Amino acid sequence: MMVFFLLLLVIALVLGIVGVAATGLGYLLVIGIAVLVVDLVLVAVRWSRRSGSRPIR
């Protein structure tokens, strides 16, 4: 799962850089931000599910 997280993070970063650098491709910046948000939501869901399964000491 960590590889998937890092892959989505790199994709969002590249899309954001291309969206800022290239003229007229601002929509890539928006797509990059959307991918980043989805990536962070997936990680948050995974961490919240994991924390509930640990036994209390």
MDAnalysis code that builds the backbone (N, CA, C; Angstrom):
import MDAnalysis as mda
import numpy as np

u = mda.Universe.empty(171, n_residues=57, atom_resindex=np.repeat(np.arange(57), 3), trajectory=True)
u.add_TopologyAttr("name", ["N", "CA", "C"] * 57)
u.add_TopologyAttr("resid", np.arange(1, 58))
u.add_TopologyAttr("resname", ["MET", "MET", "VAL", "PHE", "PHE", "LEU", "LEU", "LEU", "LEU", "VAL", "ILE", "ALA", "LEU", "VAL", "LEU", "GLY", "ILE", "VAL", "GLY", "VAL", "ALA", "ALA", "THR", "GLY", "LEU", "GLY", "TYR", "LEU", "LEU", "VAL", "ILE", "GLY", "ILE", "ALA", "VAL", "LEU", "VAL", "VAL", "ASP", "LEU", "VAL", "LEU", "VAL", "ALA", "VAL", "ARG", "TRP", "SER", "ARG", "ARG", "SER", "GLY", "SER", "ARG", "PRO", "ILE", "ARG"])
u.atoms.positions = np.array([
    [0.823, -1.191, 0.000],
    [0.000, 0.000, 0.000],
    [0.870, 1.259, 0.000],
    [2.023, 1.186, 0.649],
    [2.909, 2.354, 0.699],
    [3.436, 2.700, -0.697],
    [3.665, 1.683, -1.521],
    [4.123, 1.935, -2.889],
    [3.045, 2.670, -3.677],
    [1.799, 2.268, -3.487],
    [0.684, 2.921, -4.166],
    [0.567, 4.380, -3.727],
    [0.731, 4.623, -2.424],
    [0.696, 5.979, -1.887],
    [1.802, 6.830, -2.506],
    [3.016, 6.303, -2.529],
    [4.136, 7.063, -3.084],
    [3.978, 7.293, -4.586],
    [3.450, 6.312, -5.297],
    [3.216, 6.467, -6.738],
    [2.203, 7.582, -7.000],
    [1.105, 7.588, -6.257],
    [0.117, 8.653, -6.427],
    [0.677, 10.011, -6.033],
    [1.530, 10.029, -5.027],
    [2.157, 11.276, -4.606],
    [3.068, 11.829, -5.700],
    [3.848, 10.965, -6.326],
    [4.735, 11.394, -7.409],
    [3.923, 11.867, -8.607],
    [2.857, 11.152, -8.929],
    [2.002, 11.554, -10.053],
    [1.395, 12.931, -9.794],
    [0.904, 13.154, -8.578],
    [0.317, 14.456, -8.243],
    [1.368, 15.552, -8.337],
    [2.571, 15.277, -7.879],
    [3.645, 16.263, -7.934],
    [4.013, 16.609, -9.371],
    [4.150, 15.611, -10.214],
    [4.512, 15.845, -11.620],
    [3.406, 16.623, -12.332],
    [2.154, 16.226, -12.120],
    [1.052, 16.943, -12.762],
    [0.993, 18.388, -12.294],
    [1.244, 18.608, -11.027],
    [1.250, 19.979, -10.507],
    [2.355, 20.815, -11.109],
    [3.550, 20.257, -11.217],
    [4.673, 21.002, -11.802],
    [4.419, 21.319, -13.269],
    [3.943, 20.336, -14.018],
    [3.656, 20.570, -15.443],
    [2.524, 21.587, -15.589],
    [1.522, 21.505, -14.722],
    [0.399, 22.442, -14.789],
    [0.813, 23.876, -14.514],
    [1.790, 24.056, -13.633],
    [2.261, 25.414, -13.330],
    [3.211, 25.907, -14.408],
    [4.087, 25.036, -14.898],
    [5.144, 25.448, -15.824],
    [4.638, 25.685, -17.249],
    [3.722, 24.860, -17.716],
    [3.281, 24.949, -19.106],
    [2.116, 25.936, -19.229],
    [2.182, 26.760, -20.232],
    [1.125, 27.741, -20.474],
    [-0.126, 27.045, -21.003],
    [-1.256, 27.329, -20.402],
    [-2.520, 26.775, -20.863],
    [-2.824, 25.391, -20.340],
    [-1.975, 24.846, -19.475],
    [-2.235, 23.515, -18.935],
    [-2.525, 23.570, -17.442],
    [-3.225, 24.598, -17.029],
    [-3.576, 24.766, -15.626],
    [-4.488, 23.673, -15.108],
    [-5.228, 23.021, -16.020],
    [-6.097, 21.929, -15.601],
    [-5.283, 20.764, -15.046],
    [-4.026, 20.621, -15.478],
    [-3.183, 19.563, -14.917],
    [-2.870, 19.830, -13.452],
    [-2.752, 21.091, -13.101],
    [-2.553, 21.447, -11.692],
    [-3.774, 21.038, -10.868],
    [-4.956, 21.290, -11.397],
    [-6.183, 20.914, -10.702],
    [-6.269, 19.395, -10.568],
    [-5.926, 18.667, -11.619],
    [-5.934, 17.201, -11.566],
    [-4.905, 16.704, -10.552],
    [-3.742, 17.324, -10.525],
    [-2.712, 16.949, -9.559],
    [-3.164, 17.163, -8.126],
    [-3.853, 18.272, -7.876],
    [-4.380, 18.534, -6.533],
    [-5.449, 17.505, -6.178],
    [-6.300, 17.165, -7.143],
    [-7.344, 16.167, -6.889],
    [-6.734, 14.797, -6.577],
    [-5.692, 14.416, -7.304],
    [-5.014, 13.141, -7.044],
    [-4.388, 13.160, -5.654],
    [-3.804, 14.281, -5.269],
    [-3.206, 14.399, -3.941],
    [-4.257, 14.258, -2.843],
    [-5.408, 14.886, -3.021],
    [-6.478, 14.794, -2.029],
    [-6.994, 13.360, -1.910],
    [-7.194, 12.704, -3.046],
    [-7.650, 11.308, -3.029],
    [-6.620, 10.426, -2.341],
    [-5.354, 10.668, -2.609],
    [-4.276, 9.907, -1.999],
    [-4.280, 10.079, -0.483],
    [-4.434, 11.298, -0.011],
    [-4.456, 11.550, 1.433],
    [-5.685, 10.936, 2.092],
    [-6.820, 10.941, 1.402],
    [-8.024, 10.315, 1.945],
    [-7.835, 8.808, 2.063],
    [-7.246, 8.185, 1.048],
    [-7.001, 6.743, 1.099],
    [-6.079, 6.381, 2.256],
    [-5.044, 7.162, 2.474],
    [-4.122, 6.891, 3.578],
    [-4.835, 7.084, 4.912],
    [-5.660, 8.112, 5.028],
    [-6.386, 8.351, 6.278],
    [-7.349, 7.204, 6.585],
    [-8.030, 6.707, 5.566],
    [-8.949, 5.578, 5.763],
    [-8.175, 4.340, 6.188],
    [-7.048, 4.107, 5.563],
    [-6.238, 2.928, 5.906],
    [-5.730, 3.027, 7.340],
    [-5.247, 4.193, 7.756],
    [-4.735, 4.351, 9.112],
    [-5.850, 4.260, 10.146],
    [-7.047, 4.739, 9.817],
    [-8.141, 4.668, 10.780],
    [-8.614, 3.226, 10.961],
    [-8.606, 2.445, 9.908],
    [-8.979, 1.031, 10.033],
    [-7.928, 0.258, 10.813],
    [-6.668, 0.589, 10.615],
    [-5.591, -0.111, 11.283],
    [-5.606, 0.168, 12.779],
    [-5.885, 1.386, 13.176],
    [-5.822, 1.760, 14.597],
    [-6.918, 1.068, 15.408],
    [-8.031, 0.703, 14.802],
    [-9.105, 0.055, 15.527],
    [-8.862, -1.417, 15.794],
    [-7.931, -2.036, 15.090],
    [-7.721, -3.472, 15.238],
    [-6.644, -3.823, 16.256],
    [-5.993, -2.845, 16.851],
    [-4.949, -3.134, 17.834],
    [-5.565, -3.421, 19.204],
    [-5.043, -4.411, 19.895],
    [-5.569, -4.669, 21.248],
    [-5.127, -3.608, 22.239],
    [-5.956, -3.345, 23.218],
    [-5.649, -2.360, 24.250],
    [-4.750, -3.017, 25.289],
    [-3.681, -2.331, 25.668],
    [-2.753, -2.929, 26.645],
    [-3.104, -2.511, 28.041],
])
